[in-house]
Amino acid sequence: MPYFRWEDDFTESDADQLYVPLSHSGLMFTDASAETVHRVFGVSSVDGPASGAACLTMFRARDTITVGNVTMITGGTAAAGTTLARMGLYTIDGSGNATLVARTASDTTLFNSTATSFTRAFSTTGGYPATYTIVEGNVYALGVITVATTPPAYQSTAISAAGTTVSGLMALSPRLTGNLAAQADLPTTISAASYAGRGRLHYGRFTA
């Protein structure tokens, strides 16, 4: 790993090398994808959200890339009796408000098996784009919702014990996560004041 003094000038390429301790395999956080949670910290969440909960996991884009697919992975509980399930991409403004800018089609087979990776393309239904350009430095969110008799557990990183939230972490801006209960679909807009805290950062990956 290179050594830098504070007074040294260094380029974005140099700065990328500062990620080496967490991604020395060269496979994490590549220029070809945007991930919400580092894969090293993704674990199987044991408490999936309730049916109809719209769950957002915020992340700051490390690179400018155009994406058209999103991947999530189930934990130890599969969805059953699903009537709606989809993933989406939100922009987050400086006040923490969310706007849905791309989404997958609703798919009742989504998340229907445990420990499985599910990849879906963005859908143009409803006037949404087939691709979207994520801009380096901006804040975005992975959105997911499942309306089902048995909602799934999404592979996640826990930031609190099951059934509790860490209020101090949730109060910081920009937020880490945000939930909206009892939704029929992913909301098109969400005000920052509407979020409820949830101690899970869901793993998601956006790719071209």
N, C-alpha and C positions, 0 to 999 in steps of 0.2 A: 504494500500500500504506500502511495507517495506521501511525503512529508511536506506540509505547507506551514509557512509562518503567516500570521494575520496580515502583515504588510505586503505579502506577495500577491501578485495578480495571477489568477488562474481562470481557465476557460470552463465552459459547461462540460466539456469532455473530461477535464480534470475532476470537476465536481462529481460527475457520475461515479468516479472511482471511489468516492467516499462511502458508497454503498457496499463495498467489498465485504466487510465483516458479516453482514447479514445475507449476502448473496454471492459468496465466493464461488459457487458452482457455475455462475454465469447464466443461470436459468430463471432467476426471479426478477420481476419488474423489468422485463425487456422492453425495447422500443416498440415492439409489435403488439403490446397489450397494456391494458390499464387494469390493475387489480385493487380491490377495496381493502384487502387484508393480506399481509405477507403470508405466503403459503406455509412457512415454518410455524405460524401461530394458528392455523386453521385446525379446529378440532371438531369432533362430532357433538353438536349441542344436544343436550338431553331434554330440553324443554322447548318444543316448537311453539310459535305464536298461535294465538287463537284463530279460528276460522274468520276470514274477513278482515284480519289485521293487515293494513298496508304498512310494510316495514321498510325504512330507509336506512342505508348505511352510507355515511358521507366519506368522501376521499378527495384528496387534492391531486390533480393530474401532474404526473412527473414529466410527461412528454406530450407533444402535439401529435395526435394520431386520428385517423378517420376509422370509426368502428361501425360494425353492422351486425354483430353477434354478441350475445351475452351468455355466460355459463355460470351455473350454480350447482352445488353438490348437496345431496341429501345426507342427513345423519342417520340415526338409528330408528327413525319413524318415517314410514312412507305415507303419502296422501291416499285417502280412500273416500269414495263418494264425492268426487270433485265436480263442481259445476262451473268453476272459473279459476284459472290460474295463469298468471303472466308475470313477466319481468319487465323492468323499464329503466330508463336513464333520466335523471333529473338534473337540472342546473340549480345551484344554490347561490342566491344573491348575497350581498354584503350584510343584509339584515337577517339572513337565515331562512328566507322564504324559498320554497321549492317550486319549480315549474317542470312538468313532464315534457320532454323534448323528443323522446323515442320510446317505443315499446314493442314487445313481441305480441303475436296473436294469442288470444286465450286458447289454452290447450289442456283438456281434461286428463291427458296422459302425463302431464308435467308433474314431476316429483312423486311418481307412483311406485317407486322402488327405493329401497334403502341403499345407502353408500354408493350412490350412482351420480355420475356427472351428466347434467342436462344442458345442452346448448341449443339455443333457438335464435333465429334471425329476427331482426326488426321487421315489423309489418307496416305496410303503407296504409292499411285500413284506418279510416278516421282522419286522413290527411297527414299522418306522421311520416317522417322520412325513412328510407331504407338504410341510410347511413347518416352518421353524425360525427362532426369533428370535435374532439375533446382538445382543449387548448391548455398547454402547459401552464401551471400555476393557478388555474381556476378550480373552484370547488364544485364537485358533482356528487350525486348520490345514486347508488343502486337501489331501485325500488322493486319490491316483490309482494305479491298477494296470492293467497290461495283460499278460495271459498269451498269448504269440503266438510263432510261428516267427521273425518279424521284429518286435520291439517298436518303437514309434514314438519319434521325438524330439518332446518337448513344448517349446513356445515358452517360453523361460526367460531369466533373468538369471544370468550366470556370476559366481561369487564366487571361482573358482579356475581354474587351467588344467585342460584336459581330462585326466582320469585322476588328478588329485590333489585333495587337500582342504586347506583352511586350518585347521589344528588349533586355533589360537587362537580363531578366530571360532566354530568349532563348539563349543568348550567353554563359551562364554558363555551365561548364562541370561537371558531365555528363548532357546531355540534358534532358529536361522534355518530349518534343514531337518532332516529325519530320514528315513533309509531303513531298510527291513527287507527283506532278500533272501529269495528262494525262498518266496514266499507263494502260496497257492492263491486268495486273495481278500483284500479289505481287512480287516485284523484289527479286531475289535471294541474291543479295548483294547491299548495299547502302553505298556510301562513306559519311563521315561526312560533307563534303563540299556541298553535294547535297541537304541537307534538306532545306525546307522552314519552317518557324515558323508557328505554329497554336496555338491559345489560348484555346485549349480544351484538357484535359486529359481524354481519353475515358476509361470508366469502363470496365474491363475484368477480368475474373476469370479462372484460370487454375486448373484443378482437375484431379485426377487419372482416 
